[in-house]
Amino acid sequence: MLQKKVCMIGEFATGKTSLVSQFVHSIFSEKYQTTVGVKIDKKEIEINNKKVNLILWDLHGEDEFQKLRLSYLRGSSGFLLVADGTRSHTLRKAVDLKERVEKEVGKIPFILMLNKWDLQEEWEIEESEVNKLLANAWTVIKSSAKSGLGVEEAFQTLTLKILEE
């Protein structure tokens, strides 16, 4: 069985932990949980008749007080970059984080998740911003850790990209 390390990165409170909980355990909690350091989960999936054991590293969110420890990314096969659609600055932070990750570990497969799609009435990210990223060959998936929208798709798509490497 293949084992692949996948990191969840993004600014604090974008929903990284909730996305992992939804993917691994099919649960969502309204209670906010701050990740301290890194939280590791596992889930086995099957893609193209191959069993893949995903080792999910949920990294603490970056904010003005705490920078992402890029050393956590070493050995990663790919990463999910998470932005909160209700806070447009988290998309700019995600773009910056992607560049920093590539400087640290090189180009590895990633997917941008625009999370909190269930809060569309509060959405701040403009479609034009998303279109620029799509034009640069980014894979962008709108997701909701609460409803599960796009969660399975994002992990499956990332795993496919990793297997194609």
C-alpha atoms as a printed R data frame, in Angstrom:
    type eleno elety resid chain resno       x      y       z
1   ATOM     1    CA   MET     A     1   0.000  0.000   0.000
2   ATOM     2    CA   LEU     A     2   1.221  3.485  -0.848
3   ATOM     3    CA   GLN     A     3   1.618  6.033   1.945
4   ATOM     4    CA   LYS     A     4   1.520  9.729   1.125
5   ATOM     5    CA   LYS     A     5   2.013 12.707   3.433
6   ATOM     6    CA   VAL     A     6  -0.394 15.567   2.739
7   ATOM     7    CA   CYS     A     7  -0.234 18.900   4.593
8   ATOM     8    CA   MET     A     8  -3.105 21.286   5.272
9   ATOM     9    CA   ILE     A     9  -1.864 24.869   5.192
10  ATOM    10    CA   GLY     A    10  -3.435 28.296   5.364
11  ATOM    11    CA   GLU     A    11  -4.091 31.182   7.683
12  ATOM    12    CA   PHE     A    12  -5.662 30.579  11.103
13  ATOM    13    CA   ALA     A    13  -9.427 29.862  11.222
14  ATOM    14    CA   THR     A    14  -9.806 28.971   7.537
15  ATOM    15    CA   GLY     A    15 -11.259 25.555   8.416
16  ATOM    16    CA   LYS     A    16  -8.282 23.221   7.941
17  ATOM    17    CA   THR     A    17  -9.063 21.118  11.022
18  ATOM    18    CA   SER     A    18 -12.777 21.005  10.171
19  ATOM    19    CA   LEU     A    19 -12.001 19.865   6.617
20  ATOM    20    CA   VAL     A    20  -9.840 17.024   7.938
21  ATOM    21    CA   SER     A    21 -12.552 16.034  10.451
22  ATOM    22    CA   GLN     A    22 -15.170 16.017   7.697
23  ATOM    23    CA   PHE     A    23 -12.934 13.941   5.385
24  ATOM    24    CA   VAL     A    24 -11.680 11.426   7.968
25  ATOM    25    CA   HIS     A    25 -14.640 11.123  10.352
26  ATOM    26    CA   SER     A    26 -17.582 12.708   8.433
27  ATOM    27    CA   ILE     A    27 -18.196 15.099  11.318
28  ATOM    28    CA   PHE     A    28 -18.383 18.860  11.702
29  ATOM    29    CA   SER     A    29 -18.317 20.831  14.931
30  ATOM    30    CA   GLU     A    30 -19.313 24.485  15.308
31  ATOM    31    CA   LYS     A    31 -16.772 24.717  18.137
32  ATOM    32    CA   TYR     A    32 -13.557 26.406  16.995
33  ATOM    33    CA   GLN     A    33 -10.431 24.407  17.772
34  ATOM    34    CA   THR     A    34  -7.037 26.037  17.468
35  ATOM    35    CA   THR     A    35  -4.366 23.675  16.221
36  ATOM    36    CA   VAL     A    36  -1.177 23.918  18.254
37  ATOM    37    CA   GLY     A    37   1.784 22.740  16.207
38  ATOM    38    CA   VAL     A    38   0.523 19.878  14.081
39  ATOM    39    CA   LYS     A    39  -2.288 17.326  14.336
40  ATOM    40    CA   ILE     A    40  -1.892 14.110  12.359
41  ATOM    41    CA   ASP     A    41  -4.742 11.946  11.025
42  ATOM    42    CA   LYS     A    42  -4.861  9.043   8.589
43  ATOM    43    CA   LYS     A    43  -7.349  7.869   6.007
44  ATOM    44    CA   GLU     A    44  -7.110  5.081   3.475
45  ATOM    45    CA   ILE     A    45  -8.649  5.749   0.088
46  ATOM    46    CA   GLU     A    46  -8.737  3.834  -3.179
47  ATOM    47    CA   ILE     A    47  -7.999  5.488  -6.501
48  ATOM    48    CA   ASN     A    48  -7.585  3.685  -9.827
49  ATOM    49    CA   ASN     A    49  -7.541  0.327  -8.009
50  ATOM    50    CA   LYS     A    50  -4.672  1.499  -5.783
51  ATOM    51    CA   LYS     A    51  -4.995  1.756  -2.032
52  ATOM    52    CA   VAL     A    52  -3.393  4.919  -0.706
53  ATOM    53    CA   ASN     A    53  -2.906  5.661   2.973
54  ATOM    54    CA   LEU     A    54  -3.028  9.434   3.364
55  ATOM    55    CA   ILE     A    55  -1.140 10.795   6.362
56  ATOM    56    CA   LEU     A    56  -2.778 14.179   6.925
57  ATOM    57    CA   TRP     A    57  -0.718 16.839   8.664
58  ATOM    58    CA   ASP     A    58  -3.019 19.609   9.869
59  ATOM    59    CA   LEU     A    59  -0.576 22.455  10.480
60  ATOM    60    CA   HIS     A    60  -1.341 25.345  12.805
61  ATOM    61    CA   GLY     A    61  -2.632 28.410  11.000
62  ATOM    62    CA   GLU     A    62  -0.338 31.286  10.297
63  ATOM    63    CA   ASP     A    63  -1.108 34.673  11.810
64  ATOM    64    CA   GLU     A    64   0.799 37.788  12.857
65  ATOM    65    CA   PHE     A    65   2.130 36.022  15.963
66  ATOM    66    CA   GLN     A    66   3.016 32.593  14.585
67  ATOM    67    CA   LYS     A    67   4.668 31.743  11.278
68  ATOM    68    CA   LEU     A    68   4.174 28.413   9.559
69  ATOM    69    CA   ARG     A    69   7.038 26.044  10.366
70  ATOM    70    CA   LEU     A    70   8.081 25.098   6.870
71  ATOM    71    CA   SER     A    71  10.093 22.174   8.247
72  ATOM    72    CA   TYR     A    72   6.734 20.395   8.800
73  ATOM    73    CA   LEU     A    73   6.371 20.236   5.021
74  ATOM    74    CA   ARG     A    74   9.463 18.130   4.375
75  ATOM    75    CA   GLY     A    75   8.581 14.759   2.917
76  ATOM    76    CA   SER     A    76   5.153 15.933   1.760
77  ATOM    77    CA   SER     A    77   3.756 14.485  -1.425
78  ATOM    78    CA   GLY     A    78   1.279 17.347  -1.746
79  ATOM    79    CA   PHE     A    79  -0.714 19.946   0.150
80  ATOM    80    CA   LEU     A    80  -4.121 21.477   0.443
81  ATOM    81    CA   LEU     A    81  -3.993 25.245   0.584
82  ATOM    82    CA   VAL     A    82  -7.061 26.535   2.457
83  ATOM    83    CA   ALA     A    83  -8.563 30.018   2.205
84  ATOM    84    CA   ASP     A    84 -11.720 31.269   3.907
85  ATOM    85    CA   GLY     A    85 -14.104 32.685   1.307
86  ATOM    86    CA   THR     A    86 -15.604 35.028   3.903
87  ATOM    87    CA   ARG     A    87 -12.214 36.687   4.503
88  ATOM    88    CA   SER     A    88 -10.595 37.722   1.210
89  ATOM    89    CA   HIS     A    89  -7.187 38.443   2.777
90  ATOM    90    CA   THR     A    90  -6.820 34.691   3.476
91  ATOM    91    CA   LEU     A    91  -6.601 34.117  -0.296
92  ATOM    92    CA   ARG     A    92  -3.710 36.564  -0.583
93  ATOM    93    CA   LYS     A    93  -2.044 34.811   2.366
94  ATOM    94    CA   ALA     A    94  -2.590 31.436   0.640
95  ATOM    95    CA   VAL     A    95  -0.857 32.671  -2.533
96  ATOM    96    CA   ASP     A    96   2.077 33.869  -0.406
97  ATOM    97    CA   LEU     A    97   2.210 30.553   1.490
98  ATOM    98    CA   LYS     A    98   2.278 28.567  -1.778
99  ATOM    99    CA   GLU     A    99   5.348 30.516  -2.904
100 ATOM   100    CA   ARG     A   100   7.071 29.939   0.446
101 ATOM   101    CA   VAL     A   101   6.248 26.207   0.357
102 ATOM   102    CA   GLU     A   102   7.732 25.889  -3.136
103 ATOM   103    CA   LYS     A   103  10.937 27.611  -1.989
104 ATOM   104    CA   GLU     A   104  11.190 25.131   0.907
105 ATOM   105    CA   VAL     A   105  10.229 21.803  -0.720
106 ATOM   106    CA   GLY     A   106  10.045 22.530  -4.458
107 ATOM   107    CA   LYS     A   107   6.985 22.189  -6.662
108 ATOM   108    CA   ILE     A   108   4.678 19.485  -5.386
109 ATOM   109    CA   PRO     A   109   0.998 18.907  -6.182
110 ATOM   110    CA   PHE     A   110  -1.484 21.144  -4.398
111 ATOM   111    CA   ILE     A   111  -5.101 22.219  -4.508
112 ATOM   112    CA   LEU     A   112  -6.587 25.481  -3.330
113 ATOM   113    CA   MET     A   113  -9.747 25.003  -1.288
114 ATOM   114    CA   LEU     A   114 -12.006 28.037  -0.976
115 ATOM   115    CA   ASN     A   115 -13.716 26.993   2.212
116 ATOM   116    CA   LYS     A   116 -16.956 28.050   3.925
117 ATOM   117    CA   TRP     A   117 -19.053 27.961   0.723
118 ATOM   118    CA   ASP     A   118 -22.070 27.377   2.993
119 ATOM   119    CA   LEU     A   119 -21.714 31.073   3.956
120 ATOM   120    CA   GLN     A   120 -22.125 32.428   0.402
121 ATOM   121    CA   GLU     A   121 -24.012 35.524   1.603
122 ATOM   122    CA   GLU     A   122 -20.803 36.558   3.440
123 ATOM   123    CA   TRP     A   123 -18.465 35.668   0.553
124 ATOM   124    CA   GLU     A   124 -15.665 38.202  -0.078
125 ATOM   125    CA   ILE     A   125 -13.483 36.501  -2.697
126 ATOM   126    CA   GLU     A   126 -14.167 37.882  -6.171
127 ATOM   127    CA   GLU     A   127 -14.630 35.508  -9.101
128 ATOM   128    CA   SER     A   128 -12.007 37.550 -11.007
129 ATOM   129    CA   GLU     A   129  -9.393 36.609  -8.359
130 ATOM   130    CA   VAL     A   130 -10.274 32.932  -8.765
131 ATOM   131    CA   ASN     A   131 -10.137 33.218 -12.574
132 ATOM   132    CA   LYS     A   132  -6.571 34.594 -12.376
133 ATOM   133    CA   LEU     A   133  -5.504 31.542 -10.400
134 ATOM   134    CA   LEU     A   134  -7.308 29.186 -12.798
135 ATOM   135    CA   ALA     A   135  -5.506 30.909 -15.694
136 ATOM   136    CA   ASN     A   136  -2.228 30.010 -13.940
137 ATOM   137    CA   ALA     A   137  -3.238 26.308 -13.923
138 ATOM   138    CA   TRP     A   138  -4.288 26.202 -10.256
139 ATOM   139    CA   THR     A   139  -6.896 23.647  -9.271
140 ATOM   140    CA   VAL     A   140  -9.483 25.473  -7.173
141 ATOM   141    CA   ILE     A   141 -12.311 23.709  -5.328
142 ATOM   142    CA   LYS     A   142 -15.066 25.484  -3.426
143 ATOM   143    CA   SER     A   143 -15.704 23.604  -0.216
144 ATOM   144    CA   SER     A   144 -17.686 23.535   2.979
145 ATOM   145    CA   ALA     A   145 -16.443 21.567   5.965
146 ATOM   146    CA   LYS     A   146 -19.938 21.995   7.400
147 ATOM   147    CA   SER     A   147 -21.930 20.465   4.505
148 ATOM   148    CA   GLY     A   148 -19.116 18.327   3.098
149 ATOM   149    CA   LEU     A   149 -19.276 20.064  -0.303
150 ATOM   150    CA   GLY     A   150 -16.036 19.573  -2.238
151 ATOM   151    CA   VAL     A   151 -14.212 17.868   0.635
152 ATOM   152    CA   GLU     A   152 -13.977 14.338  -0.788
153 ATOM   153    CA   GLU     A   153 -13.385 15.797  -4.265
154 ATOM   154    CA   ALA     A   154 -10.414 17.863  -3.055
155 ATOM   155    CA   PHE     A   155  -8.650 14.963  -1.328
156 ATOM   156    CA   GLN     A   156  -9.356 12.584  -4.240
157 ATOM   157    CA   THR     A   157  -8.154 15.127  -6.826
158 ATOM   158    CA   LEU     A   158  -4.981 15.852  -4.867
159 ATOM   159    CA   THR     A   159  -4.268 12.134  -4.489
160 ATOM   160    CA   LEU     A   160  -4.685 11.658  -8.251
161 ATOM   161    CA   LYS     A   161  -2.213 14.502  -8.879
162 ATOM   162    CA   ILE     A   162   0.255 12.926  -6.444
163 ATOM   163    CA   LEU     A   163  -0.011  9.522  -8.144
164 ATOM   164    CA   GLU     A   164   0.636 11.140 -11.549
165 ATOM   165    CA   GLU     A   165   3.951 12.607 -10.347
